[in-house]
Amino acid sequence: MPSTKALSLTAAAAALTLGLTACGGDGGNGGGGGEGDALQFGFVFPQTGDLAHLGPPQESAAKYALQEINAAGGVNGAELPDFLEGDEANDAAQANDAAQRHVDQGADIILGAAASGMTQAIMDTVTSNEVVQCSGSNTAPGLAEEDETGYYWRTAPSDLLQGPVLAEKIASDGHQSVAVTYRADDYGEGLANAAADALEENGIEVVYNEGYDPNAPNFDAVVNELAGAEADAALMVSFEEGVQIITGLIEEGVGADQMYATDGLNDEGLAEKVDSSDPGAVSGFQGTAPDVGSDDFLSGLTEFDSELEVFQFSGQVYDCAVVTALAAEQAGSNDPTEFVGEIEGVSKDGTECTSFEECKQLIADGEDIDYQGVSGPLNFDENGDVTSATFQVYGFDDEGVHSKQDTITVP
């Protein structure tokens, strides 16, 4: 806090006020919370690091949601200020520093982190300070149950839902044996095991299922083990490092049409990254991922950010912003301790509405609402998990062009 020596009483009072704001106020709790304060969002997204390709869609979706909220008059009579921004960088210490900074600056809601492991790094910092955290891309099974405060929510579906969808896709393509490799973290292991269990339930043999160090200098050993397993198909639960595995498998003679992946490799620019001289080398490569959102949403997002090329998790992040803002509107308070209890309720068992403006008007009319997200119906359970989800099957054609080939809603 700044020194107040030699300041006038008025200046000293102003300095004290600013100091309390910077420290979070409210006895150390991060949420701004005051009735006269506008609702303050922050985010912790991957602006750098090996998930940096997932940063732009999440950041743009969050800012698009803020624009839509303010166009409808804001929350509780006040427009929302700009986001407090933070980079998770796939580094636990850096992510936690960003989250702590947001808490100290009075954030009421923090969107992120993108990676499940980075959320584990920041969750206690955020939720123990009674600040709401909502992630649009955390998928590790059991993550919501780790939070005992009730302040953590996620609009992305658990991998326990995605694993069976992926297994059914591989089975429908006629494969009888699969080799699975995954980054050795909660995301990789959870999704790989969920898929492996579902594959075996579909009568498909899992001949190899091992993790790898995502920070290894190269992935030659992983490639050799996958190729040597001589399975019908190879499944990779990877982030950006998966590009090296794909390239190595192609060099070993494994066809891209034998390869499958998950949301970590759902990248419109994947073909260029694998082989810029021959983007068609990934022709037939497929994967599953939470669906990015409705056509109307994607049209609006593209108009908002015409340079956006990757869209993974954009719909889920947009829904995080809207549903938490609606909870504050429903509570009539910007204090997280007041509106956190409304988040589950505004997602189900009321009059259906599909935009912040429409839902806000229903609240003003005294109606209970059921926000239908752009990524799906949400319907939170008491742990903060969504209970249904829509997944997409993505793939690449002979020109290396990415497309959504199908959508599957579960349960």
Secondary structure, DSSP 4 states (H G I P E B T S, - for coil): ----TT--HHHHHHHHHHHHHHTTSGGG-S----TTSPP-EEEEE-SSSTTGGGHHHHHHHHHHHHHHHHHTT-BTTBPPPPPEEEE-TT-HHHHHHHHHHHHHTT-SEEEE-SSHHHHHHHHHHHHTTT-EEEESS---TTHHHH-SSS-EEESSPPHHHHHHHHHHHHHHTT--EEEEEEESSHHHHHHHHHHHHHHHHTT-EEEEEEEE-TT-S--HHHHHHHHHTT-SEEEEE-STTHHHHHHHHHHTT--GGGEEE-GGG--TTHHHHH-TT-GGGGTT-EEEEE----HHHHHHHHHH-TT----TTHHHHHHHHHHHHHHHHHHT---HHHHGGGTTTTBSSSEEE-SHHHHHHHHHTT--EEE-BTTB---B-TTS-BS-EEEEEEEE-TT--EEEEEEEEE-
